[in-house]
Amino acid sequence: MDEYESAAEEPAVPIIRQPTRSLSDENIHLSSATETLKLTDFDVRGTLGTGTFGKVLLVRLRTSSEEEETSKYFALKVLRKDAIVRLRQVEHVNAERYILTRVRHPFIVDLYATFQDNLNVYMLLSYVPGGELFTHLRRARRFTPDVTRFYLATIILALKYLHSFNIIYRDLKPENLLLDSRGYLRLTDFGFAKIVEDRTWTLCGTPEYLAPEIIQSDGHGKAADWWACGILCYEMLVGYPPFFDESPYGIYEKILKGKIYWPREMDPLSRELIRAFLHPDRTKRLGNMIGGPQDVLDHPWFRGVDWDSVERKEIRAPIIPHVLSPDDTRHFSQLPMPSTHDIPGLIPGAEPPLRPLQRFEHISYTFEFPSYTPAIPV
């Protein structure tokens, strides 16, 4: 028989841990070739996606040699400055740049360079051609435990790496997980990522994935990412998240009540893992207890996983995206090309853009609004 179970419980104060390393001590991963890049060195080949602040374009580097065909293509994230300021996202955008310039992990997108013009901020990122995990999950309807285990393992390794710097991601969901040409996941969109030593109180994220402490404005930290792992695990196994409603407030009420529907076909060990991630008491939540992320790696549900082989990408992925060429966009929505008026810095001969920002420069994006003072120098 199908079951419902309540996870509601009085939350407690989370465990505070010092980072194992400091992000400010990390090298800024920038090849010497990007020091001379200009926005006008790129041709726009298509639009990969759109969002609240702007869009993501597929671009090709004109100056690449023919032998480097696969390295010619990049994803260029274009963010409108006026929208960033109007929606009070300046601090988040600067934090995203600061973090991505310093992290390097096989399951996180790479940032190669950043630019700006009078209208936009531009981030040059690795192009991940396999599309969103969301698309593949909807096509399959649900994943088997083995497929779910593979994807969840890559996410856990990425979060373990980020948390070692006290970086919380805060926006885990299938739409922010891209499949590369070999079928491995890459975490993208660090707009909500933040370096947090203890707790932060900003309400941000996707409603279905918010931890109770975020909704209750009780302060949140790394434990919120582990809660999101539980939501994602459930969604991959069942096909939809455990808490959903027509309105965000309805979703929040269900999260706080903690009543979870368990399909009868879900095996007991999968249920136990999800319950451990979705524990309302942060001090008892898997990943946030005294053992930290190692508790997740040692959980019986992951028995048999060779974590080092996963991180070295030595295991064949369950889904290998069909990609015919380096600029193949079949796994993304077919969207119209942007207007040249919206991307002046990319158009040769247009109004000169502001001086390109390289990743090693300790300065912020320039926002021409008198009331704005940069929150994070990068």
Sequence and secondary structure as in RCSB ss.txt:
>XXXX:A:sequence
MDEYESAAEEPAVPIIRQPTRSLSDENIHLSSATETLKLTDFDVRGTLGTGTFGKVLLVRLRTSSEEEETSKYFA
LKVLRKDAIVRLRQVEHVNAERYILTRVRHPFIVDLYATFQDNLNVYMLLSYVPGGELFTHLRRARRFTPDVTRF
YLATIILALKYLHSFNIIYRDLKPENLLLDSRGYLRLTDFGFAKIVEDRTWTLCGTPEYLAPEIIQSDGHGKAAD
WWACGILCYEMLVGYPPFFDESPYGIYEKILKGKIYWPREMDPLSRELIRAFLHPDRTKRLGNMIGGPQDVLDHP
WFRGVDWDSVERKEIRAPIIPHVLSPDDTRHFSQLPMPSTHDIPGLIPGAEPPLRPLQRFEHISYTFEFPSYTPA
IPV
>XXXX:A:secstr
  EEEE             SS GGGS     GGGGG  GGGEEEEEEEEE SSEEEEEEEETT  GGGGGGSEEE
EEEEEHHHHHHTT HHHHHHHHHHHTT   TTB  EEEEEE SSEEEEEEE  TT BHHHHHHHHSS  HHHHHH
HHHHHHHHHHHHHTTTEE    SGGGEEE TTS EEE   TT EE SS B    S GGG  HHHHTTS B THHH
HHHHHHHHHHHHHSS SS  SSHHHHHHHHHHTEEEE TTS HHHHHHHHHHT SSGGGSTTSSTTTHHHHHTSG
GGTT  HHHHHTT S  S      STT  TTS  B    GGG GGGSTTSS       TT         TT   S
S  
